[in-house]
Every structure is written in structure tokens, then in C-alpha cells.
Amino acid sequence: MADREQTLTEFIIQEQRRFPHATGEYTALLNYIRLACKRISFLIGRGALGGVLGSTGAVNVQGETQARLDVIANDIFLRTSEYGGHLAAMVSEEMDGPYTIPPEYPRGKYLLAFDPLDGSSNVDVNVSVGSIFSVLRAPDHARDPAAADFLQPGTQQLCAGYAIYGPTTMMVLTLGRGVHGFTLDRGMGEFILTHPDLRIPEAASEFAINASNDRFWEPPVKRYVAECLAGRGGPREKDFNMRWIASLVAEVHRILVRGGLFMYPRDSKDPARAGRLRLLYEGNPMAMLVEQAGGAASTGTGRILEVVPADLHQRVPVILGSRDEVARIERYHAEHEQGLDRPFTSPLFNERSLFMPT
């Protein structure tokens, strides 16, 4: 395979052959997910020409206004994946509870959790968005799956990935043996392996966080951001760049390609929520990808993949990216809990900053 381009389908089959007793069901399921992402990519690529932009005016289970493409992308995932005989049920950001495979189709042994269109608020302004997915094994696919069947820690994921719809469409995937990126060749209609074995540098000089929430952050996060903003004159003794795209897929993709840190931490903006991102179909798949690429993913106080879900739409704080930076923030949280932290302040940022009134 080294002397020619390898397609995503060929890559998956190659991985399947590592397991002599594999039935091919898992491989087929991944190909249906690939097809769903290609269909969504086509619609997004047409933009206003396809008549799919704008809002439906409806509100989903998350309390968020649905974009028209949210609903269309969700339906594409369901219709593309339900009839192959590989799934027992699906859950998504856009549905209250599990979607059981219709009785006219055979039922399989896998569960699919997905966010059909992450960052959909960016579609109308032509900024990169994506789809996120996670595959789990159904505990008992002979019966109707219930919500409880999906409440498995991220360590139980069989695979995870995302598609990013930007200047090019890419699918980034882990089967538990590293992370690999495939670019959609629109002429061929195939995803081609272009980014094998993606690795995240241990250290970083770039971080992403929504700075407008500064007043709601916990002290350890404020300490970390203040030290980064202080640059060479601060305790980190180097300059950092700050980014924020408001698309989890785009943020994680940047980190996988060139390193960095992403933070959507716990804050006090809505005390009823432990975090802002959903564990099952956002936090867990992205954490698996990042860890498989040599990075780390944490809630601030522990590994995301070890959190046992209590609800389909449970939210968690998410801090992921370069291993050294995630470890630093975890240390700041631990020191804060022990009353040992000494938040960094500088005369410049005490008097005048992006985050403090003058």
C-alpha cells in the first residue's frame, strides 16, 4: 500500500485483517458513517445554493435553537446508518432519547453516539463545522436498547472520530491504534489517507478558550490564562497565542495538526451544569482521539474517559491537547483544592487588560 494512495475503506479493511475472527460488521458500520459524512459535506458545500441555511425556529433537548442543517444532518446519520444491520440503537445531540433501529431492519451489536453538526452556528458565516461520532458495543443487542446501555465510560469506546467540513473535507479516525486523517478527494468521491499517525507535541504555545466567560472561570483556569497572557515577562517565560473558533471539531483538528490546548472549563455561568460540552458524543470521542495522538484530556480534576455517564446528555468540563499543558492545569486545580495556589498577577493585568475593566 505504500506505493499508492490508500482509501479509508482500504485502511479499515487492513485493520480488520489484524483480527482473524472479525465478521466485517464493524468495518461495514464505519463505511456507513463515512457515507453519512460525505452526504453532509455535499450539502454544506452547496451552502445557500442548497437552501439549507438558517434556523428552524425549534429548540432541541439541549435548549438550543436548531439550525436547519442540524435537523438535516441528524436525519442523514439516522437514515444512512439504520438499515445496514450493524447497529442496535443511536443517540445524538438532537434527540431526547435513543433511536431504536426500526423493526423492518436487522439489529446489530453496536451503539452509535453522534453530534451531527458541531458548530452549526458557524454555517451561515462559512466557518468550518463538523460531525463527531463514537461507537460502543451494545451490552445485549437481543433486546431493545435503553438509555442506560449508552452510559458507558469513554474507555469502552471501540472507535471515535470526526469529519471536518472546511476548505477541504477530512475524516479523522481512531480505532484504538493511533489517529489518522483522510481527505475527501471530490473527484474520486473517496477519502484518501493524507495524515497518518497524527501526534500532538507535549508542550504548546497556543491555547483556545472563550475569553468572554472570564468572569465565570474557576481560579485555576484564571491563573493559567493570566500566566499565558503575561508572555515572556511572566512565569511561563514565553509568548502564547490565543484562538477561539466556537467549533469543537475545528479546535481539536488544529491541535491534532499543530499542537496546542483547548479549554471549555467548568464555570459559574450556569451553576446547574458541570460543564458546557456533552460527554457521550463530544467529550469522550474527542478525548479518545487526543489521547491516541499522545495528548491528554481532562475535566480539570481527572481523566475524561474515566467519567461514568449518568445521563445521555450529561455535560462535562473539557480541557484537552498537549500533555504538559493539561497536566499543569490539573496541578493548578489540585493546589487550589488544597489552598496552596498562588494565582499569578502582574501590574499590567491588575490595572488594564482584555478581561478586566479599566
C-alpha positions, 0 to 999 in steps of 0.5 A: 500500500505504500506505493499508492494512495490508500482509501479509508475503506482500504485502511479499515479493511487492513485493520480488520485483517489484524483480527482473524475472527472479525465478521466485517460488521464493524468495518461495514458500520464505519463505511456507513458513517463515512457515507453519512459524512460525505452526504453532509459535506455535499450539502454544506458545500452547496451552502445557500445554493442548497437552501439549507441555511438558517434556523428552524425556529425549534429548540432541541433537548439541549435548549438550543435553537436548531439550525436547519442543517442540524435537523438535516444532518441528524436525519442523514446519520439516522437514515444512512446508518439504520438499515445496514444491520450493524447497529442496535440503537443511536443517540445524538445531540438532537434527540431526547432519547435513543433511536431504536433501529426500526423493526423492518431492519436487522439489529446489530451489536453496536451503539452509535453516539453522534453530534451531527453538526458541531458548530452549526452556528458557524454555517451561515458565516462559512466557518468550518463545522463538523460531525463527531461520532463514537461507537460502543458495543451494545451490552445485549443487542437481543433486546431493545436498547435503553438509555442506560446501555449508552452510559458507558465510560469513554474507555469502552469506546471501540472507535471515535472520530470526526469529519471536518467540513472546511476548505477541504473535507477530512475524516479523522479516525481512531480505532484504538491504534493511533489517529489518522486523517483522510481527505475527501478527494471530490473527484474520486468521491473517496477519502484518501489517507493524507495524515497518518499517525497524527501526534500532538507535541507535549508542550504548546504555545497556543491555547483556545478558550472563550475569553468572554466567560472570564468572569465565570472561570474557576481560579485555576483556569484564571491563573493559567490564562493570566500566566499565558497572557503575561508572555515572556515577562511572566512565569511561563517565560514565553509568548502564547497565542490565543484562538477561539473558533466556537467549533469543537471539531475545528479546535481539536483538528488544529491541535491534532495538526499543530499542537496546542490546548483547548479549554471549555472549563467548568464555570459559574455561568450556569451553576446547574451544569458541570460543564458546557460540552456533552460527554457521550458524543463530544467529550469522550470521542474527542478525548479518545482521539487526543489521547491516541495522538499522545495528548491528554484530556481532562475535566480539570480534576481527572481523566475524561474517559474515566467519567461514568455517564449518568445521563445521555446528555450529561455535560462535562468540563473539557480541557484537552491537547498537549500533555504538559499543558493539561497536566499543569492545569490539573496541578493548578486545580489540585493546589487550589483544592488544597489552598496552596495556589498562588494565582499569578498577577502582574501590574499590567493585568491588575490595572488594564487588560482584555478581561478586566475593566479599566 
